[in-house]
Amino acid sequence: MNTFLTLPFKLSTCEKLIFSRFCSTAQNNQQQQQQQQQHLEGCLSGIKVLDLSRVLAAPFCSMLLSDLGAEVIKVERLGGGDQTRSWGPPFVKGNAAYNLAINRNKKSIAIDFKKAEGLEIVQRLAKMSDILIENYLPGKLDQAGLGYETIYKINPQIIYCSVSGFGSSGPYKKRAGFDVIAASIGGLMSVTGPEDGEPCKPGVAITDLTTGLFAKGAILAALYQRTRTGIGMKVEANLLSSQVALLTNLGVGYLNTGEIPPRRGTAHENLVPYQAFRCEDGKYITICAGSNEMFSKICEIIFPPEKAKQMIEDKRFLNNSDRVINRKTLIDIMTQTFSTKSLDKWLAAFDNSKVSYGPINELDAVFDDPQVKHNECVIQVEHPESGTVKLIGPAVKYISKLNEVSGIKKNIEPPPMLGQHTVQVLSEVLGYNDDQIRNLKENKIIQCS
């Protein structure tokens, strides 16, 4: 609705229309400027997150929210803080790379909320937060006065996200949950590793990270729901359910056929060829034939013309189903062929072929890859202790007509030192004075860096 000034003269109908349009345009311009400013600060600018989590899954979730502009206050225990602060080597001038990897953009406050004064601080922060994230054993925070029912009474609008190993109910609810345990019980390790070899853990904590992604999506959905109801809700994510969800084609295949899939190394259960091959120099190239046309193209690249024609027309390899049935025969032929040239020669042969292929890179090659550089996957921040620190940045870009790249927080802040923002949060957010803060510190209720 436009608000008009009281004018000392009358306007004609035409003049009223022009004036109305002028006011409407001015209002729209102001709204666009406000929207643009919000984009510059991130999609979640103005959203406050109270992060009571430790280790990986839930802190990864809160970091993703911080990338979008949410203000994240991370509550840590006195003394050691988040366990990942000591998870090393490697350390970057005293700070564990593990902790640095998942805590950018956060404010760290060290509070002993087992004491009444510390509990009051956390509850007051919860009252003014939009989101609370925690990953304690189910029931622990209920006993501490920070469970969902208590926080809901303090702040009915809050989105309360609990991340656990196995869920808040059921026979495993009291078990400590770690990525590798959920990956074991949830079947991931049974299908990971070389054929006829031992089960293997993936190189990174896929189950933890995926749970963090699931939690982030659930939180955003709950935030949107709150715009319609005015009330928050509790969101639960757990490692085991996340891992079972990741079984996708393998899980559904078993449920409907009863066949237990084997480990296949780098190969695919349902597509052939779809795996890595060792080259003459001991390096590996991975190729994927997602269609019959792509298989034909691969044959034309790696075999001489007559051999390629023979392979393409061979009834054993005509369709993907045929190739899956005759997997060993086909892979043996291709393995021998790839062993005749170096990786660089094969990469040159596949270049511009529209075939899906790539080398198996070690990390030095990953971060030297031209597309990785183009995508700006690496960012730099200035850490108060470690100096210039390189981090892996946000994976998603947001494009807006109002701003070339919007949605992501523009100024990435370094991961905090333990208790770095305790005084700032207590004074600026909660209004504590110097004497009160000094008293809290003397009574070991807070820790400041």
N, C-alpha and C positions, 0 to 999 in steps of 0.2 A: 504494500500500500504506500502510495506517495504522500508525503506531507507537504502542503503548500504554505507559503508565506501569506500573511494577510496584506494585501496590496491596497494603497490609498486611492485606487481608481478601478474602474470596471474594465474587464477584458471582453473583447468580442469572442464569438464562438471559435473562430479561426485562431485567434491569439491564445485562447485557452488550450486548444489542441496542440499548438506549437510549444507552449510552456509546459504542458503535460509531458510531451515527448522529450523535452529538454531535461526535465527532472528525472524521467525514467532512464534516459541515457546516462545521466550523472550517477544515478543509483547503481546501474549495471556496471559502469566503469569501476565504481568503488568495490562492488562485489568481486569483480574480476581481479582487482588488485589484491584483495584479501585472499582470494583463492590462489593466486599466483604465489603469494607469500607462504601460504600453507604448503604448496608444492615444493617451494624452496627448502622448507624445513622438514619435509617428509610427510607421507600419507598419514602417519599416526601422530603427527605433531599435536601436543596437548594431552595425549594419553599418558597416564602415569602407571608404571609397573613396579610392584613391590616383589622383588626376587629373593625368595628364601631357599633357593636351590643350590646344589653343589654338583661337582664332577662334570658330566657332559650333556646328557639328553635335554634336561630342562634349561641349563645355562645356554645351550645352543639355541633353544627356542627363544629365550629372552633376548639374546644377542640379535636374532633375526628381527624381532620387534623393535629393537633399538636402531637397527639399520633403517627402519621405516620412519624414524623420528620420535618414537616413544621415549619418554624419560624413564630410565631403569635405575632403581636404587637396589643395590645388591647387599643383602644383610649377611654378614659373615661372622663366624665365631672368633672370639678373642684368641690371641696367640698365633694360631696357624692359618686361620681363614679357610677358604675353600681348599679341599684336599689336593686339588690339582696344582696348587702353588708349590708343592714339593715333588710333583711328578716329573722327575728328570734324572739324568740329563736327556736332552740338551737343555741348558740354561742360557739365557741371553743376559749376560751381566747380572747374574743372580736371580733372574726371573724365569720360571719354567716356560718353555715354548708352548707346552700343552695349555697352560692357563692363559697365556697371551692370545692363543688361537681362538678362544671362545668368549672373551669378556670385553671386547671393545665397546666403547660408547656408554659404559656403565659407571655409576657412582658407587663406591664401596663404603659401607658403614659397618663398623665392628661393634656388635651389641651382644651382651649376655642376657637373652630374654628369659633365662631361667629365674632371674631375679625380677622382683615386682617392678622396679623402675625401668628395667630393660623391656619387659613385656609391655609396659605402658607406651614406651616409645614406638614399638612395632605396631601395636594396635592403633595408635594415632596415625601412623603412616598408612595403615590399611584403610582407615576411615576416609582418607582423601585419595585413595588409589582407584584406578579403573580395573586393574588386573593384579591378582596375586598368583605367583607361581611357586610351587613347593614340590620337593621330592623326598620327603621323609618317609620312613616306614608308616604304612597306614595306621592311624590312631595316635601317633606320637605328638602331632601338633594339637590334637584334641585335648590331650593331657596337659599340654603347655599353655592352653588358652588361646590357641591360634587356629583351631579347626574351623571348618566351613560354617557350622551352625553358629559359632561364636562370632565369626567375622561377618556373617550375613546380618546378624542383629545390629552390628556396628555400621555396616554399609550394605544395604540390600541391593545396590546397583553393581556390586563388584563381580567380576568374572574370576572365579577361584579355580585355578588349574592345578590338579594333583597329578604328578607323574610318579609311577611306581614300577617295580619290577614285574609284578604279576597281577595287579589289580587290588582294589580295596576290600574284596570279599573272596571267598573260596579257600581251598586247602593250602595254597601257597602264599596267602596274603602277608604273613609275617616273615617270609624269607627276604633276605637282602638280594637285590637284583642288580646284576652287572650285565653288560652287553654280551660277553662271551657265554654266560649262563643261559640267557634268553636265546642266543643263537644256537646253543646246544639243544635245549629242550624244544625249541621251536623249529628244528629241522634244518636250519641253514648250513650248519657244519657237516651234516650228513650228505649234502649234495655239493659241497665245496671241497676241492682237492683233486689230485690226479686219480685217474682210473686205477683201481686196484691198489691205491695208496691210502694213507691215513687221512681222516677228516682234517680239514684245515680251517683256521680262522681267517676271514678276510683281513687285509692289511690295515684297514681303518674300521672304526666301530660303527658299522652300517646300521645295526639295530638301534643303537643309541641315537644316532643322527636322524634316522627315519622317524623315531618316536618324537623327537624334537620338532620335526616338520609336521607330523600329524597334530601335535599339540598346538603349534602355531596356527594351522588351518582351523582347528576347532575354536581357538580363542577368537579369531577374527570373525567366525560365524556367530559366536555368542555375542560379540560386540554389536554386530549388525542386528541380531535378534533383540538386543537391549534397546535399540532405537525404536523398536515397535512396541515393546512391552514396558519399558522403563525399569525393568528388573533384571538383575544379573543372573548368573547360574553357575553351578559347579560343572567343570569339565574334567574328565578323567582319561588319562592315557597311560598305557603300560607297555613295557618292553616286549613281553610275550605276545600280546595281541598284535602289536605292530609287526613282530617277526612272522607270525602266522599269516597275517595279511600279505606279507611280501612273498609268500610261496606262490601266489598267483597261478600261473599255468601248471607248475609242478604239483601244487596242492590240489587244484581242480582235476587234474589228470588222475591223481591217485584216488580221489573221492569217487570218481565215476568209473574207474577201471580196476581199482585194487592193486595196480602195479606200482611198486616202489621204485622211483627213479634212482639210477646209480650216479656216482660222481663221474664227471666227464672232463675234468681239467678245465681247459679253456673252451671246450666244445659246448654246443647247444643241444638240449634234449630233443628239440622238435625241428631244427633246421640244419641242413648239411649242404655244403661246407659253411661253417660258422665258427671259426676258431683261429688260434695262432699256429704259425708254422715256423720252424727253425730254418734260418738261412745259412748260407755257406760260411759266414763269418761268426756264427754262433748267436747272432741277434735274431729277433723275432718280428714277424709281420702278421697282423691279424686281418683276415678277410671275412666278409659276410655275404652270402648269396641269399638275399631275401626274396628272390623270385627266380623262375626258370630263365628269364631273359638275362638276369645278372649272372647266373651260373654260366650261361653260354659266353658272356663277355669275359668272365674270368678265364675260361678255357682258351679263348682266343688270345688272351694276353700271355698266359704262362706256357702254352704248348705251341709247337710248330703247327702250321695250318692243317696238315693232314691229321695229325694227332688230335688237334682241337675238334675237327669235324667228327672224328671217330668218337671222342668222348661225349660230344653233344648229342650224337645220334644213338649212343649206347642205351639199350632198353633198361639197363640197370640204373641209369642216371637221368632218365627223361624228365621225371617230376620229382618234387621234393620228397614225396612219400617213398619213391623208389630209392632216392639217395639216402634217406634215413635207414631203410631196410638194408641197404648195401654200404652202409657207412664205412666199415673197415676197409673194404676193397678200394673205395674212392679215396679215402684219406691216406692210405698207403701210397697210392699213385701220386697224389699231390704232395705228400711229405717228401718223397724222393725228388720231385721236380723242384720244389722250393729250396732244397739243399744244394742246388747247382749254382746259385748266384748269391751275391752279397745282398744285405738289406737295402743298401743305397740303390743298387741296380734294380731291385724289385720295385722300390718306391718310384723310381723314374719310369718303369714300365707301366705302372698303374696311374701315373699322373694324368689328370684330365680325362680319365676313362669313364667317369660316372659310376664306378664300382666303389662300394663302401670298403675302405681299407685304412690301415694305419699301423705305425710301428708300436711296439711295446716300449714306452719311454721310461727310463729312470727319471728321478725327480729333476736332475740337472737339465735333461732334455725337455721335460714338461715346461719348466719356467723359461726356457729359451725358445719354445715353440712360437712361430710367428702369429698364429691365431690366438694363442693364450695371451700374448703381448697385446694384440689388437683389441681383445675383449677386456683389457685392463683388469685382469684377475688379481693382480698384486697391487697393494696400496702401501704407503709409508706413513707412519705416525711418529711423533716425538714423545718418547716415554720419559717420565721424570727421573727414572733410575737407569734404564737401559739405553737411553739415547735414541737414535734412529732405529726403528724396528719395522721390518717388512711383515705384512700380514696378507692373508688371502681375503680379498674383499667380497662384497655382495655379488651373488651370481645372477641377479635379475636386474634388468633396467626398466625404468618406467618412462614412457614417452607421452608427452602432453602437448597439445596445441598452445598452451599457455607458456610452456617452458620446454626447451629442447630435451632435457633429461630431468624428469621430476619424480617425486615419490620417495626416493632414497635420501637419507640424511646427507647433506652436503659436506659438512665438516666432521670427518670421522675422528673420534677422540680415542686416545690410547687406552688400553686396559688399565684399570686403576691399581694403585698399591693398596695393600690392606689398610682399611680405615682412612683412606685418603680424604674422603668427603664426610667423615663423621661430624666434625665441627660445623661444616657448611650446612649440612642437612638439619642438624639440631637447631642452629641459629636462624637460618634463612627460611626453612620450611616449617619448623615446629615452634619457633620463637623462644628458644631457651636463651638465657643470658649467660654471660661469662662465668658467673659464680656457680650457676647450676651445672654447666658443662664441666667446670673444674671439679665439682663435687662428684659427678658421675664418673669422671676419670679416676679420682682418688679412691673411689669405692669399687673400682674395677668392673664397672657396668658397661663402659665403653672403652674403645681403643682408638687412638688417633695416630696417623702416620707422621 
